[in-house]
Amino acid sequence: MVTISNLLSPKSYEKFIMYHELSDTELLNLIFTEGDRLGFDYVDEAKKRQQSIVPLLCDVLTEEENYQWDGTDRWWSVIHAVYISGILGDSRSIDALLKASRYAQVYGIDWLWDALSECYSRIGPAVIPKLKEYISEFKSMEDQNILCEIIGLWNLWETYPETRKEIEEYLYTVLISPDTTYDLRADLIGDFAQINRTDLKPLFEEYYEKGEVELETLSREDLDYFFDHVNEPPAFRYDIEAFYRPEEIEKRQERWLKEDKKAETEDLEDYILENYNSIGRNEKCPCGSGKKFKKCHLPWAEETLRELREKEARLEPMEMNRYAVTMERQSESAIRRFLTSKGMTPLFQQLKEKALEVIKAPDDEFKSKGFLSYFEPIFSQITFKGKDELEDFTKLFMDYYNALAHQYLHHPRDEKLIH
């Protein structure tokens, strides 16, 4: 493995490397040793050797160990292997890029998420069969597992008009598959809305009615917005070449220095805040200045803790409201699915309208009638299999009602939720 001095600046670095004198293996090994400092000269040399370098890049991407962070420049090898493969656009790298997508999920490497969909589109229509196969295999898992591949298809849809029919027909089959997760279905519904497939509106409405769309991913309001205001493909284009520009390389090196200094400062500040009550006022400050704590970081710690308490007090109501919205959406979908299983899908709208009526009812009316009296005519229409099913539905409905009620801050029983 070739070792190059790390003392050279990004601007002068390439001048000292005669890439054409290196063997293919020696050239490849530089992606393991030079971190994120390689530039356009390296990419140009890879282009000249495309026939021989692509298989070597694929080998890098298929080895899981390369994705595991070890604190050295070796970790950047998979970034370079993906980016250069995308720039080369060679169909031989398809399987390796799909392997990189899986490992990117396992190890949470967002540098790869940014680039993969663009890499697929650079290869061209030849990648479509492999993307379809990959998506079909993983569509019943978390949708993040195949997000890059779906966006890759939309990139191709945008770039190659002749592929649009095939891509839309395939993604439609994924959307309607019973194995597709509710959040993935929501993503796809949003995608079709963005390209203005109004012919699919009735189908989308049916999924919402049955509770088979993740509302946290795409609410009905979001869907209406996409149809009414967005008229562009859900593609994501990414400038892979920019990674190798001298100014970008220099920016990254400055960023790493700043982050290292920031981490050191944050470690010290975290220590002081965590041990605020145990550091004596007249003790030497932990920062190493030699000053007493009261003359150094104590005023800062007092002010910071005060600001944190105020911020927490401000954020708590917002977080509670956000939680209420999430709970409302989750329980609504679950209730819709339950009613659909009973053949009573339309009943949900009656439940919602009655819940809002109760929430807004005057306090004296609510007390005189009692909570259950409002809903008994609706509940009596549902046939429960037994006590357990009844209890499960009751808990589900109360979660929905309380979440809905929480969002009406001025309703008569403001902080007295029904339990």
C-alpha positions in Angstrom: 0.0 0.0 0.0 1.4 3.4 -1.0 1.9 5.9 1.8 1.8 9.7 1.0 2.8 12.4 3.4 -0.2 14.0 5.1 1.8 17.2 5.5 0.9 18.6 2.1 -1.9 21.1 1.8 -5.0 20.2 -0.3 -3.9 22.8 -3.0 -0.4 21.5 -3.4 -1.2 17.8 -2.8 -1.9 16.7 -6.3 1.3 18.3 -7.7 3.4 15.7 -5.8 1.6 12.7 -7.0 2.3 11.2 -10.4 -0.7 9.1 -10.7 0.2 7.7 -14.1 3.3 6.0 -12.5 1.2 4.0 -10.1 -0.2 0.5 -10.8 -4.0 0.0 -10.6 -3.7 -1.4 -7.1 -1.5 1.4 -5.9 -3.8 4.0 -7.4 -6.8 2.3 -5.7 -5.0 2.2 -2.3 -4.9 6.0 -2.2 -8.6 6.1 -1.4 -7.7 4.2 1.8 -4.8 6.5 2.9 -5.7 10.0 1.7 -9.0 10.7 3.4 -11.1 13.3 1.7 -8.2 15.2 0.1 -8.1 13.5 -3.3 -8.9 15.9 -6.2 -9.8 16.0 -9.8 -6.5 14.7 -11.0 -7.2 11.5 -9.3 -10.7 11.2 -10.8 -9.3 12.0 -14.3 -6.8 9.1 -13.8 -9.6 6.8 -12.7 -11.5 7.7 -15.9 -8.5 6.8 -18.0 -8.3 3.4 -16.3 -12.1 2.8 -16.2 -11.9 -0.7 -17.6 -9.5 -1.9 -14.9 -10.4 0.3 -11.9 -14.2 -0.4 -11.8 -13.8 -4.0 -10.6 -11.4 -2.8 -7.9 -13.9 -0.1 -6.7 -16.6 -2.8 -6.6 -14.4 -4.9 -4.4 -14.1 -2.0 -2.0 -17.8 -1.6 -1.8 -18.6 -5.2 -1.2 -16.3 -5.5 1.9 -18.3 -4.6 5.0 -15.2 -3.8 7.1 -14.6 -0.8 4.9 -17.8 0.9 6.2 -16.8 0.6 9.9 -15.5 3.8 11.4 -12.1 3.3 12.9 -11.0 7.0 13.3 -8.6 6.8 10.3 -8.6 7.9 6.7 -9.4 4.3 5.6 -13.1 5.0 6.2 -13.2 7.4 3.3 -12.5 4.6 0.9 -16.2 3.7 0.5 -17.1 7.4 -0.1 -14.6 7.6 -2.9 -15.6 4.2 -4.3 -19.3 5.3 -4.5 -18.6 8.8 -5.8 -16.1 7.7 -8.5 -18.3 4.8 -9.5 -21.1 7.3 -10.0 -18.9 9.6 -12.0 -17.8 6.7 -14.2 -21.4 5.5 -14.7 -20.3 2.0 -15.5 -23.1 -0.6 -15.4 -20.6 -3.2 -13.9 -20.8 -1.3 -10.6 -24.6 -1.7 -10.1 -24.5 -4.7 -7.7 -21.7 -3.1 -5.7 -23.6 0.2 -5.3 -26.7 -1.7 -4.1 -24.4 -3.4 -1.6 -23.2 0.1 -0.5 -26.8 1.2 -0.1 -27.4 -1.7 2.4 -24.2 -0.9 4.4 -25.0 2.8 4.4 -28.2 1.9 6.2 -26.4 -0.4 8.7 -23.7 2.2 9.5 -25.7 5.4 9.0 -23.4 7.0 6.4 -25.2 10.0 5.0 -22.4 10.8 2.6 -23.5 7.8 0.7 -27.3 8.5 1.0 -26.7 11.9 -0.7 -24.9 10.4 -3.7 -26.4 6.9 -4.4 -29.6 8.0 -6.2 -27.4 10.2 -8.5 -25.0 7.3 -9.1 -27.9 5.1 -10.3 -29.1 7.8 -12.7 -25.6 8.3 -14.1 -25.5 4.6 -15.0 -28.7 5.1 -17.0 -31.7 2.8 -17.8 -29.6 -0.3 -17.5 -29.9 0.0 -13.8 -33.7 -0.2 -13.7 -34.1 -4.0 -13.5 -31.7 -4.2 -10.6 -33.4 -1.3 -8.8 -36.8 -2.9 -9.2 -35.5 -6.2 -7.9 -33.9 -4.5 -4.9 -37.0 -2.5 -4.0 -39.2 -5.6 -4.3 -37.0 -7.5 -1.9 -36.9 -4.8 0.8 -40.3 -3.0 0.4 -41.8 -4.6 3.5 -39.0 -3.3 5.7 -38.4 0.3 6.9 -38.8 2.5 3.8 -35.5 4.2 4.5 -33.9 0.9 3.3 -35.0 1.6 -0.3 -35.4 5.4 -0.4 -32.2 5.9 -2.4 -33.3 3.4 -5.0 -36.8 4.9 -5.3 -35.4 8.3 -5.8 -32.9 6.8 -8.3 -35.9 5.6 -10.3 -37.4 9.1 -10.2 -34.1 10.6 -11.4 -34.2 8.2 -14.3 -37.9 9.1 -14.9 -36.8 12.8 -15.2 -33.7 12.2 -17.4 -35.0 9.5 -19.7 -38.7 10.1 -20.8 -38.8 6.7 -22.5 -38.6 5.0 -19.1 -41.5 6.9 -17.5 -44.2 4.4 -18.3 -42.2 1.4 -17.0 -41.1 3.3 -13.8 -44.6 4.5 -13.0 -46.2 1.1 -13.5 -43.6 -0.6 -11.3 -43.9 1.9 -8.4 -47.7 1.6 -8.7 -47.4 -2.1 -8.1 -45.3 -1.4 -5.0 -47.8 1.2 -3.7 -50.7 -1.2 -3.9 -48.9 -4.3 -2.6 -50.2 -5.6 0.7 -46.6 -6.1 1.9 -45.8 -2.4 1.5 -45.4 -0.5 4.8 -47.8 2.4 5.5 -44.9 4.9 5.6 -43.6 3.7 2.2 -47.1 3.9 0.8 -47.3 7.4 2.0 -44.0 8.3 0.3 -45.2 6.8 -3.0 -48.6 8.5 -2.8 -46.7 11.8 -2.3 -44.5 11.0 -5.3 -47.4 10.3 -7.6 -49.2 13.5 -6.4 -46.0 15.5 -7.3 -46.2 14.3 -10.9 -49.9 15.2 -10.9 -51.4 11.7 -11.2 -54.9 12.9 -10.4 -56.4 9.7 -11.8 -55.1 8.0 -8.7 -56.9 10.3 -6.2 -59.8 7.9 -5.6 -57.3 5.1 -4.7 -55.4 7.4 -2.4 -58.6 8.5 -0.6 -59.5 4.8 -0.1 -56.2 4.1 1.6 -56.6 7.1 3.9 -60.2 6.0 4.8 -58.9 2.5 5.6 -56.0 3.9 7.7 -53.4 2.3 5.4 -51.3 5.5 5.0 -48.8 6.7 7.7 -50.2 10.2 8.5 -47.0 11.3 10.1 -45.3 10.8 6.7 -48.1 12.3 4.6 -51.2 13.8 6.0 -54.2 14.5 3.8 -53.3 18.2 4.0 -49.9 17.4 2.7 -51.4 15.4 -0.2 -53.7 18.3 -1.2 -50.7 20.6 -1.1 -48.7 18.3 -3.4 -51.5 18.0 -5.9 -52.3 21.8 -5.9 -48.8 23.4 -5.6 -46.1 20.9 -6.6 -45.7 20.0 -10.2 -42.3 18.4 -10.5 -40.8 14.9 -10.2 -39.7 13.8 -6.7 -36.1 13.5 -8.0 -32.9 14.5 -6.2 -29.9 15.6 -8.2 -26.5 15.7 -6.6 -23.3 17.2 -7.9 -20.9 14.3 -7.2 -18.0 16.0 -8.9 -18.2 18.9 -6.5 -16.7 16.7 -3.8 -13.3 16.8 -5.7 -13.1 20.6 -6.3 -10.1 22.3 -4.6 -12.3 24.8 -2.8 -14.6 22.0 -1.4 -11.6 20.1 -0.2 -10.3 23.2 1.5 -13.7 23.8 3.1 -13.8 20.3 4.5 -10.4 20.6 6.1 -11.4 23.8 7.8 -14.6 22.2 8.9 -12.8 19.3 10.6 -10.5 21.7 12.5 -13.5 23.7 13.7 -15.4 20.6 14.7 -12.4 19.3 16.7 -12.0 22.6 18.6 -15.8 22.7 19.1 -15.8 19.2 20.5 -13.0 20.1 23.0 -14.9 23.2 24.2 -18.2 21.3 24.4 -16.6 18.5 26.5 -15.3 21.1 29.0 -18.6 22.9 29.1 -20.6 19.7 29.5 -18.3 18.7 32.4 -18.8 22.1 34.2 -22.6 22.0 33.8 -22.9 18.4 34.9 -20.7 19.1 38.0 -21.9 22.6 38.7 -23.1 21.8 42.2 -20.0 19.9 43.3 -17.4 22.5 42.1 -16.5 24.9 44.9 -16.7 28.6 44.2 -13.1 29.1 45.4 -11.7 26.0 43.7 -9.6 26.3 40.6 -11.8 26.4 37.4 -11.8 23.1 35.5 -10.9 24.9 32.3 -7.3 25.1 33.5 -7.0 28.9 33.5 -5.7 28.9 37.1 -8.5 31.3 38.2 -11.0 30.5 40.9 -14.2 29.0 39.6 -16.2 32.1 40.7 -13.9 34.4 38.7 -13.9 32.2 35.6 -16.7 29.9 34.4 -19.1 30.2 37.3 -21.0 33.2 35.9 -21.2 31.5 32.5 -22.5 28.3 34.1 -25.2 30.1 36.1 -26.4 32.0 33.0 -26.4 29.0 30.8 -28.4 26.9 33.3 -30.9 29.7 33.6 -31.3 29.9 29.8 -31.7 26.1 29.6 -34.4 26.1 32.2 -36.3 28.9 30.4 -35.9 27.1 27.0 -37.2 23.9 28.5 -40.2 25.7 29.9 -40.9 27.2 26.5 -40.4 23.9 24.6 -42.5 21.7 26.9 -45.9 22.9 25.6 -44.7 22.7 22.0 -43.4 19.1 22.6 -46.7 18.1 24.2 -48.7 19.5 21.3 -46.4 17.7 18.8 -46.9 14.5 20.8 -50.7 15.0 20.7 -50.6 15.5 16.9 -48.6 12.3 16.5 -50.9 10.3 18.9 -53.9 11.6 17.1 -52.6 10.5 13.7 -51.4 7.1 14.9 -54.7 6.3 16.8 -56.8 7.6 13.9 -55.1 5.2 11.5 -55.5 2.3 13.9 -59.2 3.0 14.5 -59.8 3.3 10.7 -58.1 -0.1 10.2 -60.3 -1.6 13.0 -63.5 -0.3 11.5 -62.5 -1.5 8.1 -62.0 -5.0 9.5 -65.6 -4.8 10.7 -66.9 -3.5 7.3 -67.7 -0.1 8.9 -65.1 2.2 7.4 -67.4 5.3 7.1 -68.1 5.2 10.9 -64.9 6.9 11.7 -66.1 10.3 10.4 -69.1 10.0 12.8 -66.7 9.3 15.7 -64.6 12.3 14.9 -67.5 14.7 14.6 -69.0 13.5 17.9 -65.6 13.8 19.6 -65.3 17.4 18.5 -68.8 18.0 19.7 -67.9 16.7 23.1 -64.7 18.6 23.3 -66.5 21.9 22.5 -69.5 21.2 24.7 -70.2 23.6 27.6 -69.1 22.2 30.9 -72.6 21.9 32.5 -73.9 20.0 29.4 -71.0 17.6 29.5 -71.5 16.9 33.2 -75.2 16.4 32.9 -75.1 14.0 29.9 -71.9 12.1 30.8 -69.1 11.2 28.4 -70.3 7.8 27.2 -73.8 9.0 26.3 -72.4 11.0 23.4 -70.8 8.0 21.8 -73.2 5.1 22.8 -75.3 5.4 19.6 -72.2 5.0 17.5 -70.5 2.3 19.6 -73.7 0.2 19.7 -73.3 -0.3 15.9 -70.1 -2.2 16.4 -70.1 -5.9 17.2 -67.1 -6.8 19.3 -65.8 -10.4 19.5 -65.3 -10.3 23.2 -64.2 -8.3 26.2 -60.5 -8.0 25.1 -61.4 -6.6 21.7 -63.8 -4.1 23.4 -61.1 -3.0 25.9 -58.5 -2.7 23.1 -60.8 -0.5 21.0 -61.8 1.6 24.0 -58.2 2.4 24.9 -57.5 3.2 21.3 -60.5 5.5 21.1 -59.5 7.3 24.3 -56.0 7.8 23.0 -57.5 9.4 20.0 -60.0 11.5 22.0 -57.4 12.8 24.5 -54.9 13.7 21.7 -57.6 15.6 19.8 -58.8 17.3 23.0 -55.3 18.4 23.9 -55.1 20.5 20.7 -58.1 22.6 21.7 -56.3 24.6 24.3 -59.4 26.6 25.3 -62.0 23.9 25.5 -64.0 23.8 28.8 -61.9 21.0 30.3 -58.6 22.4 29.3 -56.2 20.3 31.4 -58.6 17.7 32.6 -58.3 14.9 30.0 -60.8 12.0 30.1 -59.1 8.8 31.4 
